Amino acid sequence: MENFSSKDLAMKAQKKILSKMANKSVVQMFIDDTSSEILDELYRVSKEFTGSRTEAQKVIKDLIKVVVKIAVLFRHNRFSEEELSLAQTFKKKLHQGAMTAISFHEVEFTFEQTVMSEILTACRDMLLKLVATHLTPKSHGRINHVFNHYSDPELLTQLYNPAGPFKSNLNKICNGLNKLLEEGKL
């Protein structure tokens, strides 16, 4: 018997179409204004750090594609109970990462690059496990690309340097994270 499901086909089509349209209008469907502002600052940091507009755009585009695909999977109830439990653990780790990022920003000279790298690496590993059976190896590569980029020790060190070029970017990122935490979105 043929394994055909219009629901599965619709979900695959949504994921494919949305991944091809990772632009501002699609972002606004799945990502609120505060998150969009954070993404803009992350783009600016990446562009300055890498010296490449193309690479910075690729990192943000990969991040958006992953977020959109996970949102589609969640919307279509594709995660098992075990995966939903892992998603909750991921959310808690992400919350911890946001709190840590803000704390390091607010209290100068407390930044520990290894702590942030470990949190981001743990988030990456949980996310890869969560989507292991749902997304393609190409999407797994996108997840690795995003998390490896932002957990780069040199990037983190420059980002948290109180006299560094990213001070205003970090301030805006942390203000946005604070707002998301206050609104219960993170």
Buried (B, 14 or more C-beta within 10 A) or exposed (E): EEEEEEEEEEBEEBBEEBBEBBEEEBBEEBBBEBBBBBBBBBBBBBBBBBEEEEBBBBBBBBBBBBBBBBBBBEEBEBBEEEBEEBBEBBEEBBBEBBBBBBEBBEEEEEBEBEBBBBBBEBBBBBBBEBBEEBBEEEBBEBBBBBBEBBBBEEBBEBBBEEEEEBEEBBEBBBBBBBBBBEEEEB
